[in-house]
Amino acid sequence: MATPAEAGTLDRGFSLYLDAVRFAAALAVVAAHFGYFKILDEAQIARIPDFGREAVIAFFVLSGFVIAFSARHKHATLAEYAAARAARLYSVALPMLLLAFVLAALVQGVAGVAVGDGYELREPWLYLPFHLAFLGDAWTFVERPPWLLPYWSLDYEAWYYVLFGVFHFLRGRRRWLAAGAVLALVGPRLWLLLPVWLAGVALYRWQERGTLAPALARAGWLLSVVLVGLWGWCDPEPWLRGLAQAGWPFAGIRMGSADRVLADYPVALLVLVNFACARHAGFGFLARWARPIRFLSAHTFTLYLSHAIVIGLWQSLLPIERGAAHEIVAIAAAIAVTALVLNPLTASLQRVLRVALERSLGLAASRAGTGVPLSR
């Protein structure tokens, strides 16, 4: 009998666990930005641990895992893989970029309120394609779209998708030439965090064959959770951040979002241990809550980007009483409603883009001939 991985599926309990982690990580990013954008007061910021960066690292590891799974079981060719990944990225990135640029331009031009990174609004014909190419962290660039601070992680992930596709689907000299070209294009900041993303790929390869006794897996899972909590409490990141900046060899290039790399590596290791143990710890009980978990997880990508737009718009138009419970609840509610409203639109756009890309790449005809559905 085939294992779940061999059959092209993951164990349901583990799959639901990863979905729950995905949504929890998105909430951690939102909570961190409540502190970063000064919605919380100083006392609240001091009391509430900031796990925003750790959540992004969990996203990276999870992304590598899921992409490795998808490439093995869902995408037989590079064209199929490219269509699926591009549809997923642009179904959210494109509408969020357009929404951010339009709203920020209205606030700056009509309301006369200055917008961070507002210089991009004067040349949208330049910066929109630039951000759609995910070049914001390539070499000397440290560019963020207006009101889309979380977009930086897409500038990394998109190119990791490209690199994975190159290594998974190409062979021989073409593989190495293409990989070298991609690495030369993106620059050293993206090189630094690549091992974090690849850790997820390695985890997928291991879980296909490796096993852990349930008792050991549960103990390891609990230990990883405790260690993540201790990491947040001790907060060695500022020291490690300074150490990374001191050892950065490229004087003409800012470290930007990669300056926490020395903290990212141990966090990625803890995430790896957590996921590896969760695979065998027995999370089958999550099936009772499968529908809400799947529902919330489906909104993660939209929530991850759209919450920053809501915060930017709110701060530009309304005075915020820092730390006030009614302000926190109102902004959180606005973020939730926005994600709920936008997610069906992004999901529909993903389906449209997927079909359009597959047709443009000549996949529709080949699928029709093999009986493979487009929705795969």
C-alpha positions as CSV (number, residue, x, y, z in Angstrom):
1,M,0.0,0.0,0.0
2,A,1.3,3.4,-0.9
3,T,2.1,5.9,1.8
4,P,0.2,9.3,1.7
5,A,3.2,10.9,0.2
6,E,3.6,8.2,-2.4
7,A,-0.1,8.5,-3.3
8,G,0.2,12.2,-3.9
9,T,-1.4,13.3,-0.6
10,L,-0.2,14.2,2.9
11,D,-1.5,12.7,6.1
12,R,-4.7,14.6,6.8
13,G,-3.8,15.4,10.4
14,F,-0.4,16.8,9.3
15,S,-1.9,18.7,6.4
16,L,-4.4,20.4,8.7
17,Y,-1.5,21.1,11.2
18,L,0.4,22.9,8.5
19,D,-2.7,24.9,7.5
20,A,-3.2,25.9,11.1
21,V,0.5,27.0,11.4
22,R,0.1,29.0,8.2
23,F,-2.8,31.0,9.5
24,A,-1.2,31.4,13.0
25,A,1.9,32.7,11.3
26,A,-0.1,35.3,9.4
27,L,-1.7,36.4,12.6
28,A,1.7,36.7,14.2
29,V,2.8,39.0,11.4
30,V,-0.3,41.2,11.8
31,A,0.3,41.3,15.6
32,A,3.9,42.3,15.0
33,H,2.8,45.1,12.7
34,F,0.4,46.5,15.3
35,G,3.6,47.2,17.3
36,Y,5.7,48.2,14.4
37,F,3.2,50.8,13.2
38,K,2.6,52.1,16.7
39,I,-1.0,51.0,17.1
40,L,-0.1,49.4,20.4
41,D,1.5,51.6,23.1
42,E,4.9,51.1,24.5
43,A,3.7,49.1,27.5
44,Q,1.7,46.7,25.3
45,I,4.6,46.3,22.9
46,A,6.9,45.4,25.9
47,R,4.3,42.8,27.1
48,I,3.5,41.1,23.8
49,P,6.3,39.0,22.2
50,D,7.1,39.9,18.6
51,F,7.2,36.7,16.6
52,G,6.7,38.4,13.2
53,R,10.1,37.5,11.8
54,E,9.9,34.0,13.1
55,A,6.5,33.7,11.4
56,V,8.0,34.7,8.1
57,I,10.7,32.1,8.5
58,A,8.0,29.5,9.2
59,F,6.4,30.6,6.0
60,F,9.7,30.1,4.1
61,V,10.2,26.6,5.4
62,L,6.6,25.7,4.8
63,S,6.8,27.1,1.3
64,G,9.8,25.0,0.4
65,F,8.0,21.9,1.8
66,V,4.8,22.6,-0.1
67,I,6.5,23.4,-3.4
68,A,8.6,20.2,-3.2
69,F,5.4,18.2,-2.7
70,S,3.5,20.0,-5.5
71,A,6.4,19.6,-8.0
72,R,6.6,15.8,-7.2
73,H,2.9,15.0,-7.3
74,K,1.0,17.7,-9.3
75,H,3.3,19.2,-11.9
76,A,4.8,16.8,-14.5
77,T,6.6,19.6,-16.5
78,L,8.3,22.9,-16.0
79,A,5.4,24.6,-17.9
80,E,2.8,23.2,-15.5
81,Y,4.9,24.2,-12.5
82,A,5.5,27.7,-13.9
83,A,1.8,28.2,-14.6
84,A,0.7,27.1,-11.2
85,R,3.3,29.2,-9.3
86,A,2.7,32.3,-11.4
87,A,-1.0,32.1,-11.0
88,R,-0.7,31.7,-7.2
89,L,1.7,34.6,-6.8
90,Y,0.0,37.1,-9.2
91,S,-3.5,36.3,-8.1
92,V,-2.7,38.1,-4.9
93,A,0.3,40.3,-5.6
94,L,-1.2,42.0,-8.6
95,P,-4.5,43.1,-7.0
96,M,-2.7,44.1,-3.8
97,L,-0.2,46.2,-5.7
98,L,-2.9,47.9,-7.7
99,L,-5.0,48.5,-4.6
100,A,-2.1,49.9,-2.7
101,F,-0.9,52.2,-5.5
102,V,-4.4,53.5,-6.2
103,L,-5.4,54.2,-2.6
104,A,-2.0,55.7,-1.7
105,A,-2.2,58.0,-4.7
106,L,-5.6,59.2,-3.8
107,V,-4.6,59.8,-0.2
108,Q,-1.5,61.7,-1.3
109,G,-3.0,63.5,-4.2
110,V,-6.5,64.3,-3.0
111,A,-6.2,64.3,0.8
112,G,-2.7,65.8,0.7
113,V,-1.3,63.3,3.2
114,A,2.3,62.2,2.7
115,V,2.7,58.5,2.1
116,G,5.8,56.4,2.9
117,D,7.7,55.4,-0.3
118,G,5.4,57.9,-2.0
119,Y,8.0,58.7,-4.7
120,E,6.9,55.5,-6.4
121,L,3.5,56.9,-6.9
122,R,4.9,59.5,-9.3
123,E,6.2,56.8,-11.6
124,P,3.8,53.8,-11.4
125,W,4.7,52.7,-15.0
126,L,8.2,52.0,-13.6
127,Y,7.6,50.7,-10.1
128,L,4.5,48.5,-10.8
129,P,6.4,46.3,-13.3
130,F,9.5,46.4,-11.1
131,H,7.5,45.0,-8.1
132,L,5.7,42.5,-10.3
133,A,9.1,41.2,-11.3
134,F,9.9,40.9,-7.6
135,L,13.2,42.8,-7.8
136,G,12.8,44.9,-4.6
137,D,15.7,43.1,-2.9
138,A,18.0,42.4,-5.9
139,W,21.5,43.6,-5.4
140,T,21.5,47.3,-4.3
141,F,17.7,47.7,-4.3
142,V,15.8,47.9,-1.1
143,E,12.4,48.9,-2.4
144,R,8.9,48.4,-0.9
145,P,5.6,49.3,-2.5
146,P,3.6,51.9,-0.7
147,W,1.7,50.4,2.3
148,L,3.0,46.9,1.5
149,L,5.9,46.3,3.9
150,P,5.3,42.5,3.9
151,Y,5.9,42.4,0.2
152,W,9.7,41.9,0.8
153,S,9.2,38.2,1.5
154,L,7.6,37.7,-2.0
155,D,10.8,39.2,-3.5
156,Y,12.6,36.3,-2.0
157,E,10.1,33.5,-2.4
158,A,9.3,34.2,-6.1
159,W,12.9,33.7,-7.0
160,Y,13.2,30.6,-4.8
161,Y,10.3,29.2,-6.9
162,V,12.3,29.9,-10.0
163,L,15.5,28.3,-8.7
164,F,13.6,25.2,-7.5
165,G,12.0,24.9,-10.9
166,V,15.3,25.1,-12.6
167,F,16.9,22.4,-10.5
168,H,13.8,20.1,-10.5
169,F,13.0,20.2,-14.1
170,L,16.2,21.0,-16.1
171,R,19.1,18.7,-16.6
172,G,22.8,18.8,-17.3
173,R,24.5,22.1,-18.4
174,R,21.2,23.9,-18.9
175,R,20.4,23.4,-15.2
176,W,23.6,24.9,-14.0
177,L,23.7,27.8,-16.5
178,A,20.1,28.8,-15.6
179,A,20.7,28.5,-11.9
180,G,23.9,30.6,-12.2
181,A,22.0,33.2,-14.1
182,V,19.2,33.4,-11.6
183,L,21.7,33.7,-8.6
184,A,23.7,36.4,-10.5
185,L,20.5,38.3,-11.1
186,V,19.1,38.4,-7.6
187,G,22.3,39.1,-5.6
188,P,23.7,38.2,-2.2
189,R,20.8,39.0,0.1
190,L,18.7,36.3,-1.5
191,W,21.6,33.9,-1.3
192,L,21.6,34.2,2.4
193,L,18.0,33.2,3.0
194,L,18.0,30.5,0.4
195,P,19.1,27.7,2.8
196,V,16.0,28.6,5.0
197,W,13.6,27.9,2.1
198,L,15.6,24.8,1.0
199,A,15.2,23.4,4.5
200,G,11.6,23.0,3.7
201,V,12.5,21.0,0.5
202,A,14.9,18.9,2.5
203,L,12.1,18.2,5.1
204,Y,9.8,17.0,2.4
205,R,12.4,14.6,1.0
206,W,13.1,13.3,4.5
207,Q,9.5,12.8,5.5
208,E,8.9,10.6,2.5
209,R,11.2,8.0,4.1
210,G,12.0,9.0,7.7
211,T,9.9,8.0,10.6
212,L,9.7,8.8,14.3
213,A,8.1,6.9,17.1
214,P,4.9,8.8,18.2
215,A,6.1,9.3,21.8
216,L,9.4,10.7,20.6
217,A,7.7,12.9,18.0
218,R,5.3,14.4,20.6
219,A,8.2,15.1,22.9
220,G,10.2,16.7,20.1
221,W,7.2,18.8,19.0
222,L,6.7,20.1,22.6
223,L,10.4,20.8,23.0
224,S,10.4,22.8,19.8
225,V,7.4,24.9,20.9
226,V,9.1,25.6,24.3
227,L,12.4,26.5,22.6
228,V,10.6,28.9,20.2
229,G,8.9,30.6,23.2
230,L,12.3,30.9,25.0
231,W,13.8,32.3,21.9
232,G,11.2,35.0,21.8
233,W,11.6,35.7,25.5
234,C,15.4,35.9,25.4
235,D,15.4,37.8,22.1
236,P,19.0,37.3,20.9
237,E,18.1,38.8,17.5
238,P,19.4,42.4,18.1
239,W,22.9,41.0,19.0
240,L,22.9,38.6,16.1
241,R,21.7,41.3,13.8
242,G,24.6,43.5,14.7
243,L,27.0,40.6,14.3
244,A,25.6,39.9,10.8
245,Q,25.9,43.6,9.8
246,A,29.5,43.7,11.1
247,G,30.5,40.7,9.0
248,W,28.6,41.7,5.8
249,P,31.3,41.8,3.1
250,F,29.5,43.9,0.5
251,A,30.1,47.5,1.5
252,G,28.0,49.0,-1.3
253,I,25.0,46.9,-0.6
254,R,22.6,47.3,2.4
255,M,21.7,44.0,4.1
256,G,18.0,45.1,4.1
257,S,15.7,42.3,5.1
258,A,18.6,39.8,5.3
259,D,20.2,41.5,8.2
260,R,18.5,39.0,10.6
261,V,20.0,36.0,8.9
262,L,22.0,34.8,11.9
263,A,18.8,34.6,13.9
264,D,16.8,33.1,10.9
265,Y,19.0,30.0,10.7
266,P,18.4,28.7,14.3
267,V,14.7,29.7,14.0
268,A,14.5,27.7,10.8
269,L,16.0,24.7,12.6
270,L,13.4,24.9,15.3
271,V,10.7,25.1,12.7
272,L,12.1,22.1,10.9
273,V,12.1,20.1,14.2
274,N,8.6,21.2,14.9
275,F,7.3,20.1,11.4
276,A,9.3,16.8,11.4
277,C,7.9,15.9,14.8
278,A,4.4,17.0,13.9
279,R,4.4,14.7,10.9
280,H,4.4,11.7,13.3
281,A,3.0,13.2,16.5
282,G,-0.6,12.3,15.6
283,F,-2.6,15.4,14.8
284,G,-5.5,13.5,13.5
285,F,-7.8,15.1,16.0
286,L,-7.6,18.3,14.0
287,A,-10.0,16.6,11.5
288,R,-12.8,17.7,13.9
289,W,-12.1,21.3,12.9
290,A,-11.1,20.7,9.3
291,R,-13.6,23.1,7.8
292,P,-12.6,26.2,9.9
293,I,-8.9,25.4,9.6
294,R,-9.1,25.1,5.8
295,F,-11.2,28.2,5.6
296,L,-8.9,30.3,7.6
297,S,-5.8,29.0,5.9
298,A,-7.3,29.8,2.5
299,H,-7.3,33.5,3.5
300,T,-3.6,33.6,4.7
301,F,-1.9,35.0,1.6
302,T,-4.6,37.7,1.2
303,L,-4.4,38.6,4.9
304,Y,-0.7,38.7,4.8
305,L,-0.6,41.5,2.3
306,S,-3.9,43.3,2.7
307,H,-3.5,44.0,6.4
308,A,-0.7,46.4,5.7
309,I,-2.9,48.4,3.3
310,V,-5.6,48.7,5.9
311,I,-3.2,49.9,8.5
312,G,-1.6,52.4,6.0
313,L,-4.9,53.8,4.9
314,W,-6.2,54.0,8.5
315,Q,-3.1,55.8,9.8
316,S,-3.3,58.3,6.9
317,L,-6.9,59.3,7.3
318,L,-7.8,58.8,11.0
319,P,-6.0,59.7,14.2
320,I,-5.0,56.7,16.2
321,E,-5.1,56.7,20.0
322,R,-2.2,54.3,20.7
323,G,-3.0,51.4,22.9
324,A,-6.8,52.1,23.1
325,A,-8.8,48.9,23.0
326,H,-11.5,50.3,20.7
327,E,-8.8,51.3,18.2
328,I,-7.1,47.9,18.3
329,V,-10.5,46.1,17.9
330,A,-11.7,48.4,15.1
331,I,-8.5,48.1,13.0
332,A,-8.4,44.3,13.6
333,A,-12.0,44.1,12.4
334,A,-11.3,46.2,9.4
335,I,-8.4,43.9,8.5
336,A,-10.5,40.8,8.9
337,V,-13.4,42.2,6.8
338,T,-10.9,43.3,4.1
339,A,-9.4,39.8,3.9
340,L,-12.8,38.2,3.8
341,V,-14.0,40.4,1.0
342,L,-10.8,40.2,-1.1
343,N,-10.0,36.5,-0.8
344,P,-12.9,35.3,-3.1
345,L,-11.6,37.8,-5.7
346,T,-8.0,36.6,-5.5
347,A,-9.2,32.9,-5.5
348,S,-11.2,33.6,-8.7
349,L,-8.3,35.5,-10.3
350,Q,-6.0,32.5,-9.5
351,R,-8.3,30.2,-11.4
352,V,-8.5,32.6,-14.4
353,L,-4.7,33.1,-14.5
354,R,-4.0,29.4,-14.2
355,V,-6.3,28.6,-17.2
356,A,-4.9,31.5,-19.2
357,L,-1.3,30.6,-18.5
358,E,-1.8,26.9,-19.2
359,R,-3.5,27.8,-22.5
360,S,-0.7,30.2,-23.5
361,L,1.9,27.5,-22.7
362,G,0.0,24.9,-24.8
363,L,-0.9,22.8,-21.7
364,A,-4.7,22.9,-22.2
365,A,-4.5,20.7,-25.4
366,S,-2.1,18.3,-23.8
367,R,-4.3,18.0,-20.7
368,A,-7.3,17.4,-22.9
369,G,-5.5,14.6,-24.6
370,T,-4.5,12.9,-21.3
371,G,-7.7,13.5,-19.3
372,V,-6.0,15.6,-16.6
373,P,-8.3,18.3,-15.3
374,L,-7.2,22.0,-15.5
375,S,-8.0,22.4,-11.8
376,R,-5.3,20.1,-10.7
